[in-house]
Structures are given as C-alpha cells and as structure tokens.
Amino acid sequence: MNNNWLTNIDVATGNYIAGFTDGEGSFNVSMIKRRDYVGKWKVLASFNISQKDRVILEFIKNIFECGTLRERSDGVVYFEVTNIDSLKEKVTPFFNRFIFLSANKKKNFLIFSEIVHLMANKEHLTKEGFNKIVRLRETLNLGKGRKRKYNLKELITEKSSETIRKTDFVQKLEPTNEI
C-alpha cells in the first residue's frame, strides 16, 4: 500500500483531525445477527465522527479519501468508514501518525486497530479469531453510555460461519464405512 496520501497531509491538518476525532469520533465493533450466515454473526468494524457541521465532515472525508457521509433525521451528519481495507490502509495509519491526546481514545484506538488487523487477515471467519475479536470488543469503549445488544456469553458460544463451513466440508471429505 502506498501511503503518499498520508505523508502529504500537513501536520496542522492531521493534528486538527486527530483532536476533532478525540472529542467527536469513535471506534466501534458491532455484532450483527444474520440468518443468512451459517455462523449467524456478521462482524462490522467502524470508525465514525458525528457532527451537525457537514462542511467539516466533508473536509475530513476528503482527507481520508474513503468512507461515507450520512445524515440522520435529527440533522446530525456522520462520517463513517466500515470497509476493512480502508480501515486498515487509511484510518489506522492516519491515527498512528497523528496520535490522540486522551488516554481513553488511545486505548480504544489500539484495541480497534488489533481487531481491524484480525479482520483484514480473515481471522474473524474462524472460531478462535471470532472469539478473540469478541473478547477484545468487550474492552472497547468502556464506561457510561456503552450499549451492547449481545453479551459476551451469547457471542462466544456461537460458531463463526467459516468455522462451520470448514467443519462441514472436512466432514464431507472424511471416508465413511458405507459401501
């Protein structure tokens, strides 16, 4: 991956975006129950910044060269990046270069970065990788206001879809005693 775009960002702009994100941004990992997945779970990592000022979010989106802008019914606009390649190649390198000042945002970013790394390596498709991501997710965004639709026990006991597919495939290949 060529990071020329990152080296071309001036320090003042990078630090401004890091500071803005420190106050208004978040790193999240959602677990979405899906009937069409064999393992029933979709893992979705996302970075977002919410604000009523669309202009500043358009500016930030242009700097990152990825993501989407959406507007909620209450007028709040949010810039969001969910594509795993964009998270790996744009978002994490940016915040590795332009660091946060708050200890809490630094901690959440490090956890998020590890999850993005695991997902980029397709580890979320194995039972072990999925469980590791779920455990890491439990340490993300601790404190007041954090909401989790599914608790750790509900997620850890489920198998990931890729693990089930591989297991089913291997079982189909195993010889049987049938004649």
C-alpha positions in Angstrom: 0.0 0.0 0.0 1.3 3.4 -1.0 0.9 5.9 1.9 1.9 9.0 -0.2 -1.5 10.5 0.7 -0.6 10.2 4.4 2.8 11.8 4.1 1.2 14.7 2.1 -1.1 15.6 4.9 0.4 18.6 6.7 0.9 18.3 10.4 -1.5 21.1 11.4 -4.4 19.4 9.4 -3.5 15.9 10.7 -3.4 17.2 14.3 -6.6 19.1 13.9 -8.4 15.9 12.6 -6.9 13.8 15.4 -8.1 16.4 18.0 -11.5 16.7 16.4 -11.8 12.9 16.4 -10.5 12.7 20.0 -13.6 14.7 21.0 -16.2 13.7 18.4 -15.2 10.4 16.9 -15.5 6.7 17.9 -14.2 3.3 17.0 -16.8 0.6 17.2 -17.2 -3.1 16.5 -20.8 -4.4 16.1 -22.0 -7.9 16.0 -25.0 -8.3 13.7 -27.1 -11.4 13.9 -27.7 -12.7 10.4 -30.0 -15.6 9.4 -28.2 -15.9 6.0 -24.8 -16.5 7.7 -24.1 -20.1 8.7 -22.5 -18.8 11.9 -25.2 -16.3 12.4 -22.9 -13.3 13.1 -21.5 -10.5 10.9 -18.6 -8.6 12.5 -18.6 -4.9 11.5 -15.8 -2.6 12.4 -16.5 1.1 12.0 -14.8 4.5 12.6 -17.1 7.5 12.7 -17.4 11.1 13.5 -20.7 12.8 14.2 -21.4 16.5 13.9 -24.0 18.9 12.7 -21.5 20.7 10.6 -21.4 18.8 7.3 -18.7 21.0 5.8 -16.0 19.9 8.3 -17.0 16.2 7.8 -16.7 16.6 4.0 -13.3 18.1 4.6 -12.3 15.1 6.8 -13.8 12.6 4.3 -11.7 14.2 1.5 -8.5 13.9 3.6 -9.2 10.2 4.2 -10.2 9.5 0.6 -12.8 6.9 1.8 -16.0 6.5 3.8 -19.5 7.9 3.5 -21.4 10.8 4.8 -24.9 10.2 6.1 -27.5 12.5 7.7 -29.8 11.4 10.4 -33.4 12.7 10.7 -32.3 14.9 13.6 -29.9 16.8 11.4 -26.7 15.1 12.7 -24.3 14.2 10.0 -21.8 11.4 10.4 -18.7 10.4 8.5 -18.3 6.7 8.6 -15.7 4.2 7.4 -16.6 0.5 7.5 -14.7 -1.0 4.7 -12.0 -3.2 6.3 -9.4 -2.3 3.6 -10.0 1.4 4.2 -9.8 1.0 7.9 -6.5 -0.9 7.6 -4.9 1.3 4.9 -6.3 4.7 5.7 -7.7 5.1 9.2 -5.2 3.1 11.3 -2.1 4.6 9.6 -3.6 8.1 10.0 -4.1 7.8 13.7 -0.7 6.0 14.1 0.9 9.1 12.6 -1.4 11.7 14.2 -1.9 10.5 17.8 -4.7 11.2 20.3 -4.0 13.2 23.5 -6.6 11.4 25.6 -5.6 8.1 27.2 -9.1 6.7 26.7 -9.1 7.4 22.9 -5.6 6.0 22.6 -6.6 2.8 24.4 -9.8 2.4 22.2 -7.8 3.0 19.1 -5.2 0.3 20.0 -8.0 -2.2 20.6 -9.8 -1.3 17.4 -6.5 -1.5 15.4 -5.9 -5.0 16.7 -9.5 -6.0 15.7 -9.0 -4.4 12.2 -5.8 -6.4 11.8 -7.5 -9.7 12.7 -10.4 -8.9 10.3 -8.0 -7.9 7.5 -6.3 -11.3 8.0 -9.8 -13.0 7.8 -9.4 -14.3 11.4 -12.9 -13.3 12.2 -14.0 -16.2 10.0 -12.5 -18.8 12.4 -14.0 -19.7 15.8 -10.8 -18.8 17.6 -10.4 -15.4 15.7 -14.1 -14.6 16.2 -13.8 -15.3 19.9 -10.7 -13.2 20.2 -12.4 -10.3 18.5 -15.5 -10.7 20.8 -13.2 -10.6 23.8 -11.3 -7.5 22.6 -14.6 -5.8 21.8 -15.6 -6.2 25.4 -12.8 -3.9 26.4 -13.7 -1.3 23.8 -15.5 1.9 24.8 -15.9 1.0 28.4 -18.0 3.2 30.7 -21.2 5.1 30.8 -23.4 5.1 27.7 -21.9 2.0 26.1 -24.6 -0.3 24.7 -24.2 -3.9 23.7 -27.1 -5.7 22.1 -25.5 -9.1 22.6 -23.4 -10.1 25.6 -20.2 -12.0 25.7 -21.7 -15.3 26.5 -24.2 -15.1 23.6 -21.4 -14.4 21.2 -18.7 -16.7 22.4 -20.9 -19.8 22.4 -21.8 -19.3 18.7 -19.5 -20.7 16.0 -18.4 -18.5 13.2 -19.8 -19.2 9.7 -16.4 -20.0 8.2 -15.6 -22.5 11.0 -18.9 -24.2 10.4 -18.3 -24.3 6.6 -14.8 -25.7 7.0 -16.0 -28.3 9.5 -18.9 -29.4 7.3 -16.5 -29.5 4.3 -14.0 -31.6 6.2 -16.7 -34.0 7.4 -17.9 -34.5 3.8 -14.3 -35.4 2.8 -13.8 -37.9 5.6 -14.2 -41.6 4.5 -17.2 -43.4 5.7 -17.8 -47.1 6.3 -20.7 -47.1 3.9 -20.4 -49.4 0.9 
